[in-house]
Amino acid sequence: MTAVLLALLFIPALVAIALVLLVRRPVRVLAEVAVPPASISGSVDPIATLDALLAELEGASLADNSVVQLEQLADKLEAAAASLERVG
């Protein structure tokens, strides 16, 4: 009786192992997206660009400029900082 129970457990295990080893499924390799190389557009010196944007931002005040203009300056500063991170 014990031998029959062991056979009932052992044979399906052998069949499963044989299927895994013998049946080959095609391997799919996903292509990795290549990041385009960093390029500096506009000013060659990113530090000078950041300095100019900071000076423009410091000179701006709520009395002189609207909030929208200050947000545009902040967006320019963030973009310049992001380009500086890519440079090195």
N, C-alpha and C positions, 0 to 999 in steps of 0.2 A: 504494500500500500504506500509506504513512504517512497519507494522508488518511482512509483507512478506519479506521485505529487511532485517530486523533484524533476522528473522528466517533463511534466506539464509546465513547470517554471523555467527549466533550462532550455528547452527547444525554442520557445518564442524569443528568449534572450539571444540565442545563437542566430536566429533568423533576422532579428533586428540589427545585430552587429554586422551580419553579412550584407544586409541591405545598405547600411551606412558605408561600409567599405567598398562594395562593388558598384553601387549606383552613383555615378559621378554627375553632379549637376554643373552646368557651366558657371564659371566664376565671373561675376560682374564687377568690373572696376569702374568706379565713378571718376570721371575726369575732374581734376582739381582746377578750379578757376585761378588763373594766374593774375596776380595783382599788377596793374600797369606800373611801370617805373615812375618814380616821383619826378616831377618836372616843375620848375619854378617859372611861373608866368608873371610877367610884369617886372617888378623890381628884382634885381639880382641879389641884393643884400636884404634878407628877411628881417634882420635886426633893425635896419634903418626903416623898413616899412612899419615894424611894430612901434618904433620910436615916434614916427610921424603920426600913426593912429592914436597913440597914447597922448601925444601933445594936442591933437585935435579933440580928443575926448576930455582932456583936462580943461581946455579952453571953452568947451560947451557948458552951458548952464541951463537950468530949467526956465529961467527968465528969457534967455535969448532963443533957445530952440524948443521945439515941441518934443514931446515924449517919443513920438515916432522917429524923429531924427536921431535922438539919443539911442534908441533901439537899433537903428541902422548902423550907427557907429559901433555899438557893441557887437553886432553881427560881423562887421568887417574885422574887428579886433579878434573875434573868435576864429574867423576863417584864416587870418594871418597866423594866429597861434597854431592852428591845426597844420598849416603848411610848414611851419617851422618844426613841428614834431616830425614830419616826414623827411625833412632835410637831413636831420642827423642828430 
